[in-house]
Amino acid sequence: MNLSHQWSSAIRHLPPLNSLRCFEAAARKGSFNQAAEELFVTPSAVSHQIKTLEEFLGLKLFRREKRKAVLTAAGEKYLASVTHALDEIDSATRRLMTAPNISAVNLAVAPAFLTRWLVPRLREFQQQHPDVELRLSASMGQIDFQHSDTDMAIYLGFGEWPDAEHHTLIQTRIVPVCSPKLLEGPTPLNTPEDLKKHTLLHVASRADEWPHVLEQNGMEEAGFVKGMSFSSTSLALNAAMEGLGIALSDISLIERELQLKQLVVPFDISLNTRKAFYLVYQENRPLTYSMEAFRDWILDQAAGSSEPPEY
């Protein structure tokens, strides 16, 4: 193995960076004095740096004409490459300053969406963006981004939040779900009217959902079993999987349970709430590399999230 050849091909023959900056500024401004003002140095310092560069190259880059600095043919040819190189360095520096040093995203998420939709997909995000750290918390309330460490949030609502940018993720569709055991039991569950013979499982913070489902589908609440109430969607769904009754859920949040036949949708009725899950963050806030990465990823995931087949 020729190590000397490897080393010689890796060593770059480069002039001082300050000389290149002075050359580019003087060529762009057409004046050593104006270049000095831009770079916050003296005109003599600019002249010295350009002289150093010309000696390094063995070529004249400028012709001095009165108070103007005019490029020679060699200078004009060199300027295009130097400008491109400095632009690339500037761009790479800006990307680096907004990426690894700000690699964490503090994210507050509606609890059911967090556990049932987001968490099952996070392995893919980790694989695509191993340099981004997600700091997740479950939150039902609205975030005051100006006085909080939270960078982004996922809300359930109507998309009406002042001073916030928002992106629609998934439109909600609330459907009744139950264990397949209920369909096989002695009490029929073939039509919406059969709900009267079964226990309805409620979520305390959404106590109006069952009445609205019944009303939208032409049924009166009277005659239906009140059933049990739970503090969260996850608890109500766990009860439904155990065969304790019929719960309501956004169909996008039970994809896994439907696929595994742990839950079924017994018939085609639903509640149109006009609500959706939204990605939300402070309006006009410059996004970090990590925030942009998460935003683009979750929007792509939401666009490709197909609704499970109806049962």
C-alpha positions, 0 to 999 in steps of 0.5 A: 500500500502506497501510504505516501500517495494517499497522504499527498492526495489528501493534502490540499494546497490552500491559501489563507482563508482571510486572503480569500475573503479579502479578495472576494470582497474587493472584487465584488466591491471594486474597491479595497476601501469598501472591502475593508469597511465590510470586513471591519479591517483597515484598507492596508490590511486588505491590501496586505492579504491580497498581496499575500494571495498573489504571492501564493498564486504567483499571479496578479489578481488586480490592476490598480487604476486610480481608486478602483481595483480591477480584476485581471483575466486570472482574477476574474477566472479565480473569482467564480471558484472562490465565490462558490467555495465561500458560499458552500462554506457559509451554507454548511456552517449555517446548517451545522449551527441549526442542526446538531447543537439543537437536536432535541424537540420538546413535544406535547401530544394529546394522550390517546394520539401519543400512545395509539398513533404516534408511539407505534410509528416512532421507530421509523423516525428514529431510523431516519433521524438518529441525530434528533432527540424527541422529548415527549409528554402527554398533554390535554391543555393548550400550550403557551409557546412563548412561555414554555419549553415546548417546541411543538404540540399535537392538538385535537380540535378545530384548527382555531388557535391564535398566534399558532401555525398548524398543519392538519394531520388526521380528520377524526371519525368516531365509531363504536368498537367492541370485542369480537366476543360480543358478536359471538355472545347470546345477545345480538349486536347486528344493528344500532338498535341492538346497542340498547341491550349492551353496556356503553363505555364512556370517557369522562372528558367526552361524556357527550359523545354517545348521546351525539352518536345516537342522535346523529343516527336517529336514535334517542338516548332513552332506553340505553344502558348508561354503563361505565365511565373511564378517565381515558380513551385507553382505559375504555378501549381496554374494557372493550377488548375485555368484552365489558361493553362497547366503546367509542374511538377514533378509527385512526387510533385503533389500527393495530387492535382492528388488524389483530382482531382484538376489536371490531366495528360492529356496524357502520355508524359514526360521529362526525365531530369536524375535529382533527388532530393538528401539529401546532407550533408558535407562529413565525418561529424559525424552525430548527433542523430537528423541528423541520425533520419532525414536521416533515416526517409526521406530515408524510406519515399522516398522508400515508396513514390509510384507514383500516377496513370497516367491519 
